[in-house]
Amino acid sequence: REEIYGQEAARHALRMTVNDLNHYRVREYDTLMVEGDPGEALLEASKGHPRHLIVVGNRGHGEHGHGQLGSVAAKVVQDAESDVIVVQTADTSDDERLLRSL
């Protein structure tokens, strides 16, 4: 297994997501990779586009344990100008998921 970090890990995750979107025949989507806080980045990218839909993952690791929104999902749901769908994701860390996909 090879471990990847930083920009390489972000690019790999973005490629995996685009592959999934194409597999499920999603016709129109935008991709954007930015540095910084994930919640702030999602909000900034969607600003001025209220017709866009934000899909954000949630592993349920909020400060009160399983079943709660995590900090990123909670921030996006609270502050987004557009509609938001929160998708419950596997209880696996991003690092573990990246390592398994290599």
Buried (B, 14 or more C-beta within 10 A) or exposed (E): EEEBEEEEBBEBBEEEEEEEBEEEEEEEEEEEEEEEEBBBBBBEBBEEEEEBEBEBBBBBBBEEEEEBBBBBBBBBBEEBBBEBEBEEBEEEEEEEEBBEEE
